Amino acid sequence: MDNRLTHLRSERGLSQAALAELLGVSRQTIISIERGRFDPSLPLAFKLAATFETTIEAIFTPDR
């Protein structure tokens, strides 16, 4: 799954550690999601969307 997480995080001036703390996950989780090695759970995807005030679909797109 492709994602725009790195871009959105950078736009907000958030470090990976700061975003992880906001979401209650580890920095390693954020790194893994950004690199496409880990797909977030649905509750985490909703938290990400709420954090960036957007939709899940605006952050994540399925692989082609």
Phi, psi and omega in degrees: 000130176277155177209162180252020187300315180301315180298312181296319180297316180295320177303324181273356180071028180263137172280166176299320180295319180295317178296317179301317180296317178302323185268349181075032177234176179277158175299324179299325177297315179297315178302314182295321177293313181301323181275359178077017180271346185216129174266129183291156172295163179299316177300322179291321178298320177294321177296319178298314180299317179294319180300319182263007178052051180213188179262161175301319182296335178282343179262315186245137173230141181294152174298148179275000000 
